[in-house]
């Protein structure tokens, strides 16, 4: 009896201790996230005096650049909390911490040299090698996205190559000293003389391997997309769309009117990458990506078409009526605007149909099938023929396992039409 009582007491204590340990472990990601936020806040405080002398676009650009680590770490904490087995959460937490630490070290060395703060040499030494972690974590994130596992065992050599490259580069940068392009500090850890100079020349050579590793990880992502099923394919689509958005915005030419705001937009669109990773990994509105892609293509083409029409109309009217004065009359500009407004809905419908026909063929065929059945419904009066046609339309558009139609005539005798297909579906009029 005493043994059973002792065993039950031990089990009760173990059950009481387990939630506490889990509770502490659950707070570790959020603690790392808070450290990241604190480092970003300290960096902004160090930059406060410099930000006061910049214009509004310059301030926003700098704040968006420095605060990028906050959404990265926040999404990492969310993934770690809700998907504990997914390594993407830990990678994003480490990426946010390394980016914020690099930015803080850079600004602290600049500020510390001017104001003679303590520990400048130590922070400067950390600054020499911490920047290597961000590209290394980016490579691992591309290799393990979205489920935190490799695409297959064949990609293990690539993972080991990234780890070895990052470790060797960090070690050489830590021992070489003075590699990061910051203010000179008295380095008490790195090597000096010819050995240090040799290490400093090796780091750029090692970093030239980064594009090769980046292409390899991008190739694994493409292979994963080709082999993936519906859910994983949607997750990869989110990342592809974010990367395409960043590439398009970054390659847009600068205009004279918006030249000051172009860097602000460039930094803002980078925020879409951690946000889309969070949406994809947490599967929050995962299948909305097809609608987003469809609407983006449609309204992008529509904007380009209407913009070209408006520019052509204004140019023609300017040559006809404003050649001498250099400006078309106001009624001509109003007429061009009215023409674009009239063409908006017809052009949108035609572009939507063309996009659905080219990129969303299944939906396009389903819409045509339903439209044809609607026209047939107005002409056909034979109930048996309509029942068969209705089941055929359901089969073509919804693709259920089985479709059944029950008709209850006034005489009380039920007419049952069945069609065996691929999922269970029933229509009850």
N, C-alpha and C positions, 0 to 999 in steps of 0.2 A: 504493500500500500504506500509506504513511504517513497519507494522507488518511482511508482506511478505518479505520485504527487510532485516529486522533484522534476520528473520528465515534463509534466504538464506545465509546471512553472517555468522551466527552461524554454519550452516552446512559446509560451506567452511572452516572455521577455524578448525572444528572437523576433516574434511578430511585431512587438512594440518597437524594436530597434530598426527593422527593415524600412518602414516608411520614413523614419528620420534620415537614414542614409540616402534613400531615394530623394527625399526633399532637399537635402544638401546638394546632391548631384544635379538636381533639376535647376538649382540656382547658379551653378557654375557658368553655363552659357550666358545667362543674363548678367552675371558679374563681369564677364569678359566684354560684353556689350557696353556696360556702364564705364568700364575702363577706356574703351574706344571713344565713347562720348566725352569723357573727361579729357582725353588727349586732344580731341578736336577742339574742345572749348578752350583749353590752354593755348593751343596754337592760334586760335582767333584772338585771344587776349594779347598774345605777343605781336600779332599783326595789327592790333587796333590802331596804333598811331599811323602806320602806313596806309591803312584803309581810309582814314580820314582825308588823306590828300588825293584820293583817286575819285574818278567819276562814278556815277551810279552803275553803269554797265561793268566798270572795272571791279567795283565792290561785289556785285552779284557773281561775276565770274570767279573771283577769288573764294568767295564763301561756298559756292557750289563745288569748286574743286577740292577745297579742304574738307567739306562735309560729306563727300562721297563715301567715306568709310562708315558713316552712321547707318545708311540703309543697308549696306553690305553686311555689317555685323548684326543688325536687327533681323534681317532675313535669315542669317545663319543661326541666330538664337531661336527663331520660330521653327526652323527646320529641325534643329536639334531637339526641341521640346516635343514636337508633334511627330517627327520621323526619327526616333533615336538611332535606328540602325543605318541611316543614310549618312555617308561621309561628307556629303555636300554641305551639311550644316557646319561641321568642324572646319572644312576648308574655307567657307565664307567668313566664319569667325576669325580664323587666322589671317585671312586677307584683310579684313577690316582693321585688325589690331596692327598688322605690319604696315599698312598704308598710313594709318594715323600716327604710329610711332616714327615712321620715316619723316613725315611732315613736321611733327613736333621737334624731332632732333635737328632738322634743318633750321627751323626758325629759332630754336633755343641757342644753337651755336652762333647764329648771326647776332641775336640779341645779347647773348652772354659775352661775346667778344667786346661789344660796345659798352656794356654796363659792368664788366668784370664780375660775372656770376661764377659761382663755384661749380665744379664738375664739367666745365666746358670740354676739357680734353677727353673725358670718358664718353660724353654724349657724342662728341665728334668721332670717336672710334666706333661707336655703335652706328653712327650715320654712314660709315664707310662700307658696311656690309649688309645692313638691314634692307636696303633697297633691292637686293637680289631675291628676297623672299616673295615679293609680289609677282614677278613674272613666273617664278617656279610654281606658286599656288595657282596661277592662271592656267598653266599647262596641266596640272593635276585636275583642276576643275573641268576642263574640256575633256580630259581622258575618262573621268568618272561620271560625267553628267549623263542622265539625270538621276539614276538610282544609286549612285555611290559605288558602283562596281565596274570592273573592266568589261569591255565589250566581249572579250573572250580571253582565254589563257595566252593566246598568241601576242597579246599586247603587254604582257609582263616585262619583256625586255625594254619596251619604251618607258614603262613606269620606273624601272631601275635606272635607265639612262637619265631620266629627269632627276631622280633622287641623287645620283652620283654627280651630275652636272651642278645641281644646286649646292650640294655639300662642298665640292671642290671650289666652286666660285666663292662661296661664303668664306671658306677657310683662307683662300688666297687674298680676298679683299680685307679680311680681318688682320692678317699678318702683314699685308703690303702697306696699308695706311695711305691716306691722301689720295684715294682713288675717286671718291665721290667729289664732284665739282663744287665744293663748299669753301668757306673761308679757311685759311691755314690755321691749324691748332697744333699745340705741342703734344704729339702722340707719344705716350709713354708705354704703349703695348706693342705697336707694330714695329717691324724690323726697319733698320735704317741702313743707309749706304747702298752698295751694289746689290745685296740680297733683296732689300725692299724694292729697289728700282726694277729688278727682274720680275718680282711678283706683280708689281703694278703694270708691267707690260703684258703679263700673261692673262690678266683678267679680261681686257677687251678681246683678246683672241678667243677665250672661252665663251664670251658672250656672243660671239659671231655664230655659235652653234644654236642659239635660241631660235632663229627662223626655221631651222630644220626641224627642231622639236615641235615648234608650233604647227608646221605643216603636217607632221605625223599625228598630232592630237586632233587636228581638224579632219584628217582623213579617217580617224577612228569614229569621229562624230558622224561623218557622212555614211560610213559603213553601218553604224548603229541605226541610222535613219532608214536605210534600205532594208535592214533585217527586222526592224521593229514592227510591232503590231499597233493597233489603233491608239491605245493610251500612250505608249512610249513615243510613238510618232508625233502625237500632238505636243508632248513635252519638248521634243526636239524642235518642232516648228516654232514654239515660243522663243527659244533662244535664237534661231535663225532670223526671225522677224526683228528682234531687238538688234542683232548685229547688222542686219540690212539697214535699219533705221539710222544707226550710228554712222555707217559707211556713207549713206546718201547725204545726211546732213553735213558730215565733215567734208565731203567733196563738192558741196554747193559753192559756186563762186561768190565772192564778197561783193556787195553793192555799196556804193558810196553812202547811201542813206542809212543802211543798216550795218555798216562795217563795225561799229562799236558794239553792237549786240550779237554779232556772229559768234564770238567766243562764249558768250553766255548760253546761247542755244547749244553750242557744241558740248559744253559741260553738262547742260541739263539733260540731253538725250542719253548721256552715259548712265544716268540714274535708271534708265529703263532696263539695263542689264540685270542688276540685282533684283529689281521688282519682278521682271519676267521669270527669273529663276525661281523666286519664291512662289509665284503663281503656278509654274509648271510642276515643281517638286511637291508642293502642298495640294496640287490638283484642285485649286480654287477656280471655278469657271474655266476648266481646262479646255473644253471643246468650243469656247467662244473664239478661239484663234482663227477658225475657218471663216467666221463672220467678219472678224477684224481684217483678215487678208482680203476678203471679197470687197468689203466697203472701201478699203484703202486703194485697191486697184481701180475700182469704179470711180470714186471721187477724184483720184489722182488724174485719170484719163479725162474725166469731165472737166476738171479745172484747167488742164492743159488745152483742151479743145476750145472751151469758151474763152479762155484768155487769148488764144490765137485769133479767134473770130473777132473779139473786141479790139485787139490791136490792129487787125487788118481793116476793120470798119473805120476806126479812128484815123488810121494812116490815109486811107482813101479819101475820107471826108476832109482831112487836113490838106491834102493836095488839091482837092476840088474847090474848097471854099476858103481855106486859110493860108494859101500859098504866099500871099503878099504880106499878111500880118504875122505869119508864123504860128497861129493858133486857129483851130477850127471853132466855129461858133458854138455857143453853149447848147443850142438845140440839136446840133449834130452829135455832140457827146451824149446828150440825153437819149437820142435815137439809138445810138450804139448800145447804151446800157439797157434800153427797153428790148432791143433785139436779143441780147444775151439772156434777159429774164424770160422772154417768150420761149427761147430754145432750151431752157434748163430742163424742164420735165421731159419733153420728147427725147432729148439727147441722153438724159439719165436712163430712161427706159431702154433705149437701144443699146447703150453701152452695158447696162446690167444684163441684158439678154445675151450679148456677145460674150461677156465674161463668164456667165453661167454655161454657155455652150462650149467654151474653150476650156475652162478650169473646173467647172462643177457640172460635169456631164450628167451625172446621176440625177441631180435636182432638176436640170433642164429637161431631161427625158420624162421625169415624173410629172412636171408641170404640163408638158405637151400631152401626156396620156390623160391627165385629168381634164384638160381643156377639150380633147377629142371626145371623151365620155360625156361631158356636159352638153356638147352639141348633139351627140347621139341620143341623150336622155330626152331632149325636146321633141325628137322625131319618132322614137320607138314607143309603142304602146303594149307590146307583148311582154307580160310579166316574167315569163320563163327566160326569154332572151335577155332581158335586163338583169335578171339575177345572175346569169352566167357571166355577162359582161362586167357587172359590178365586182364579182369575185376575181375576175381576171385583172381588173384595174387595181384592186387591193393587193394582189399578188405581185404586180409589176412595180408598184410604188412603195409599199411597206415591207414586202418580202417576209410575211409571217410564216410560222411553221404550219399552221392550218387555219383556214378561213371558213367560217360557216355563216349562212344567212338564213334566219328563220322569219318566215312571213306568216302572219296570223290573219287569214281572211275572215270575213264576217260570218261565214258558215261554221267556223270553229275548227276546220281541218287545217292543220299547220303544214306549210310547204317548206321543206328543208333542202337547201342546196349546199353541198360540201365541196371543198377543193383542198386537197392535201398539198401543202407547200412546206416552208421551212420553219415557222414559229406559230404559236397559238394566237389566233385572232378571231374575234366574233363580232358581228354586227347585229344589233337587235333594233329593228325599227319600231 
